[in-house]
Amino acid sequence: MSQAYDRNRLVELFGGDAAALAEIEREFLDTARSAHEEIRETEDPDTIARAAHRLKGASGMIGADALSQVAAAVEQAAKANDLSAVRRLDERFRHELAKIASLMSGSR
């Protein structure tokens, strides 16, 4: 089973300071949860696509490849104006986000 995200990527980007890494992880989770909430609370495909794009980039940066892939799929569905596909992806989205949050909380 692959990791939910690659903490080593954070260390490579930002160094090994535990407090700094914890802050970056908190900021990532805030961003991810905010994007997820934004996606769930709107029917506007453009808003959904922007939130998913933002999360895709942030997830890719920390090595959260599975979440980045879900965000990319949500973005693509929103751009295709397929809100039913966006909603179907929500369970995977929540699952990946929960895995990352659990792993991050265990690293502190």
Residue pairs with C-beta under 8 A, 6 or more apart in sequence:
2 65
2 66
3 63
3 103
4 64
4 66
4 67
4 96
4 99
4 100
4 102
4 103
5 59
5 62
5 63
5 64
5 65
5 67
5 100
5 103
5 104
6 62
6 63
6 64
6 65
7 21
7 63
7 103
7 107
8 63
9 61
9 62
9 63
10 21
10 24
10 25
10 62
10 63
11 21
13 61
14 20
14 21
14 24
18 108
21 107
22 107
22 108
24 62
25 104
25 107
25 108
28 58
28 62
28 100
28 104
29 100
29 101
29 104
31 54
31 55
31 58
32 55
32 58
32 59
32 67
32 97
32 100
33 97
34 51
35 51
35 52
35 54
35 55
35 71
36 55
36 93
36 94
36 97
38 47
38 48
38 51
39 48
39 51
39 52
39 74
39 86
39 90
39 93
40 90
42 48
43 83
45 78
45 79
45 81
45 83
46 78
48 74
48 75
48 78
48 83
48 86
49 75
49 78
49 79
52 71
52 72
52 74
52 75
52 78
53 71
53 75
55 67
55 68
55 71
56 68
56 71
56 72
56 75
59 65
59 67
59 68
59 71
60 68
64 96
64 100
66 96
66 99
67 93
67 96
67 97
67 100
70 89
70 92
70 93
70 96
71 93
73 85
73 89
74 86
74 89
74 93
77 83
77 85
77 86
77 89
78 86
